Amino acid sequence: MTETIRVLLSEDEVNRRISEIGAQISADYAGQSVHLVCVLKGAAMFMCELAKRITVPVTFDFMSASSYGSSTESSGVVRIVKDLDEPLRDRNVIIVEDIIDSGRTMAYLMKIFQDRGPKSLRLCALLDKPDRRVTEVKTDYTGFNIPDQFVVGYGLDYDQRYRSLPYIGVIEFGEEDA
């Protein structure tokens, strides 16, 4: 089976939108600071680029969560693989995610984070697939709404590959020539 990547969102489009989100967060938190929480691994590239474009003081931390189930459907059971290093109490927290799909994992994480007493809690996602939503999740900052296609690049992977692409692409599978 062959794999090809079709560009869905160019590097320029992604960079322009991240700059817009950074400006919006900077305006929303003028005179304050924000604490970004990156959901590993996929959101790492996005969070680093976003942090560079926020003009208010920024701190950040990392969390890794894993959901179990088949490769195409989440069971909704979430396990925290790596928890935060710092408390969230009285901080302006923005969870940074690469993509919101079913919403199950993010709904779970939002509840856990809210219970930790942040001053404010918001969600920022580079990509949103609203057609796949099974659990309602409010995204405060969204890069792009995309169709229900398997995407890679800018941190998103297929079997740990393609994360380093500087754009968002749709992976397409074809038959190998005999």
ROPA-134332 format. One record per residue (C-alpha): residue number from 1; x, y, z. Coordinates in nm, 2 decimals, padded with zeros to 4 digits. Example, Ala and Ser with C-alpha at 12.3 -4.5 7.8 and 13.67 -1.06 7.14 Angstrom:
% ROPA-134332
ATOM   pos        u        v        w
ATOM     1    01.23   -00.45    00.78
ATOM     2    01.37   -00.11    00.71
END
This chain:
% ROPA-134332
ATOM   pos        u        v        w
ATOM     1    00.00    00.00    00.00
ATOM     2    00.13    00.34   -00.09
ATOM     3    00.08    00.67    00.10
ATOM     4    00.06    01.01   -00.04
ATOM     5    00.00    01.34    00.14
ATOM     6   -00.23    01.60   -00.01
ATOM     7   -00.19    01.95    00.13
ATOM     8   -00.51    02.06    00.31
ATOM     9   -00.37    02.37    00.48
ATOM    10   -00.04    02.53    00.36
ATOM    11    00.24    02.63    00.59
ATOM    12    00.16    02.99    00.52
ATOM    13   -00.21    02.94    00.61
ATOM    14   -00.12    02.76    00.94
ATOM    15    00.14    03.03    01.04
ATOM    16   -00.10    03.31    00.96
ATOM    17   -00.38    03.15    01.17
ATOM    18   -00.14    03.08    01.46
ATOM    19   -00.04    03.45    01.46
ATOM    20   -00.41    03.55    01.47
ATOM    21   -00.48    03.32    01.77
ATOM    22   -00.17    03.45    01.95
ATOM    23   -00.29    03.81    01.90
ATOM    24   -00.64    03.72    02.03
ATOM    25   -00.50    03.55    02.34
ATOM    26   -00.27    03.84    02.40
ATOM    27   -00.57    04.08    02.38
ATOM    28   -00.79    03.86    02.60
ATOM    29   -00.52    03.84    02.87
ATOM    30   -00.37    04.19    02.85
ATOM    31   -00.20    04.28    03.17
ATOM    32   -00.21    03.92    03.29
ATOM    33   -00.01    03.60    03.22
ATOM    34   -00.11    03.27    03.07
ATOM    35   -00.01    02.91    03.15
ATOM    36   -00.02    02.69    02.84
ATOM    37   -00.07    02.32    02.89
ATOM    38    00.04    02.11    02.59
ATOM    39   -00.12    01.78    02.53
ATOM    40    00.16    01.56    02.40
ATOM    41    00.28    01.46    02.15
ATOM    42    00.07    01.61    01.88
ATOM    43    00.03    01.96    02.01
ATOM    44    00.40    02.03    02.08
ATOM    45    00.48    02.20    01.75
ATOM    46    00.16    02.41    01.77
ATOM    47    00.22    02.52    02.13
ATOM    48    00.58    02.62    02.07
ATOM    49    00.47    02.83    01.77
ATOM    50    00.17    02.98    01.95
ATOM    51    00.38    03.07    02.26
ATOM    52    00.62    03.27    02.04
ATOM    53    00.33    03.48    01.92
ATOM    54    00.17    03.56    02.26
ATOM    55    00.29    03.90    02.39
ATOM    56    00.18    03.86    02.76
ATOM    57    00.40    03.65    03.00
ATOM    58    00.37    03.28    02.91
ATOM    59    00.46    02.97    03.11
ATOM    60    00.39    02.62    03.01
ATOM    61    00.37    02.26    03.11
ATOM    62    00.31    01.92    02.94
ATOM    63    00.06    01.64    02.98
ATOM    64    00.03    01.31    02.81
ATOM    65   -00.30    01.12    02.80
ATOM    66   -00.38    00.79    02.63
ATOM    67   -00.73    00.66    02.54
ATOM    68   -00.78    00.29    02.48
ATOM    69   -00.99    00.13    02.22
ATOM    70   -00.95    00.04    01.86
ATOM    71   -00.73    00.24    01.63
ATOM    72   -01.03    00.43    01.48
ATOM    73   -01.27    00.46    01.77
ATOM    74   -01.19    00.58    02.12
ATOM    75   -01.34    00.38    02.41
ATOM    76   -01.37    00.70    02.61
ATOM    77   -01.14    00.55    02.88
ATOM    78   -00.86    00.80    02.94
ATOM    79   -00.53    00.73    03.12
ATOM    80   -00.29    01.01    03.22
ATOM    81    00.05    00.89    03.12
ATOM    82    00.24    01.21    03.22
ATOM    83    00.08    01.45    03.46
ATOM    84    00.16    01.82    03.50
ATOM    85    00.47    01.93    03.69
ATOM    86    00.31    02.24    03.83
ATOM    87   -00.02    02.33    04.00
ATOM    88   -00.29    02.51    03.81
ATOM    89   -00.45    02.69    04.11
ATOM    90   -00.52    03.06    04.04
ATOM    91   -00.36    03.05    03.70
ATOM    92   -00.51    03.15    03.36
ATOM    93   -00.48    02.81    03.20
ATOM    94   -00.51    02.74    02.82
ATOM    95   -00.51    02.37    02.72
ATOM    96   -00.33    02.35    02.38
ATOM    97   -00.44    02.05    02.17
ATOM    98   -00.36    01.95    01.81
ATOM    99   -00.70    01.83    01.71
ATOM   100   -01.04    01.79    01.87
ATOM   101   -01.22    01.48    01.73
ATOM   102   -01.48    01.29    01.94
ATOM   103   -01.43    01.53    02.23
ATOM   104   -01.41    01.25    02.49
ATOM   105   -01.05    01.29    02.59
ATOM   106   -01.07    01.67    02.61
ATOM   107   -01.40    01.66    02.81
ATOM   108   -01.22    01.44    03.06
ATOM   109   -00.91    01.66    03.08
ATOM   110   -01.12    01.98    03.11
ATOM   111   -01.30    01.83    03.41
ATOM   112   -00.97    01.72    03.58
ATOM   113   -00.82    02.06    03.52
ATOM   114   -01.13    02.25    03.64
ATOM   115   -01.11    02.05    03.97
ATOM   116   -00.75    02.18    04.02
ATOM   117   -00.87    02.54    04.07
ATOM   118   -00.74    02.75    03.79
ATOM   119   -00.84    03.12    03.78
ATOM   120   -00.96    03.06    03.42
ATOM   121   -00.96    02.76    03.19
ATOM   122   -00.98    02.77    02.81
ATOM   123   -00.92    02.54    02.53
ATOM   124   -00.72    02.61    02.21
ATOM   125   -00.71    02.36    01.93
ATOM   126   -00.52    02.39    01.60
ATOM   127   -00.78    02.17    01.43
ATOM   128   -01.14    02.08    01.50
ATOM   129   -01.35    01.80    01.34
ATOM   130   -01.70    01.89    01.46
ATOM   131   -01.85    01.61    01.24
ATOM   132   -01.69    01.35    01.47
ATOM   133   -01.80    01.50    01.80
ATOM   134   -01.97    01.26    02.04
ATOM   135   -01.91    01.46    02.36
ATOM   136   -01.97    01.84    02.37
ATOM   137   -01.65    02.04    02.41
ATOM   138   -01.63    02.42    02.39
ATOM   139   -01.32    02.53    02.21
ATOM   140   -01.23    02.89    02.29
ATOM   141   -00.96    02.93    02.02
ATOM   142   -00.98    02.73    01.70
ATOM   143   -00.73    02.73    01.42
ATOM   144   -00.94    02.55    01.15
ATOM   145   -01.25    02.35    01.13
ATOM   146   -01.17    02.06    00.90
ATOM   147   -01.37    01.78    00.73
ATOM   148   -01.36    01.42    00.87
ATOM   149   -01.04    01.31    00.70
ATOM   150   -00.73    01.16    00.84
ATOM   151   -00.48    01.45    00.87
ATOM   152   -00.10    01.46    00.94
ATOM   153    00.16    01.72    00.98
ATOM   154    00.24    02.00    01.22
ATOM   155    00.26    01.75    01.50
ATOM   156   -00.01    01.51    01.39
ATOM   157    00.11    01.17    01.29
ATOM   158    00.03    00.84    01.12
ATOM   159    00.22    00.56    01.30
ATOM   160    00.46    00.82    01.44
ATOM   161    00.54    00.95    01.09
ATOM   162    00.47    01.29    00.92
ATOM   163    00.47    01.50    01.25
ATOM   164    00.75    01.72    01.11
ATOM   165    00.56    01.83    00.80
ATOM   166    00.53    02.21    00.81
ATOM   167    00.17    02.20    00.68
ATOM   168   -00.15    02.00    00.74
ATOM   169   -00.20    01.72    00.49
ATOM   170   -00.46    01.45    00.42
ATOM   171   -00.31    01.11    00.40
ATOM   172   -00.43    00.90    00.11
ATOM   173   -00.37    00.53    00.07
ATOM   174   -00.34    00.36   -00.26
ATOM   175   -00.25    00.02   -00.40
ATOM   176    00.11   -00.05   -00.49
ATOM   177    00.19   -00.12   -00.85
ATOM   178    00.26   -00.48   -00.92
END
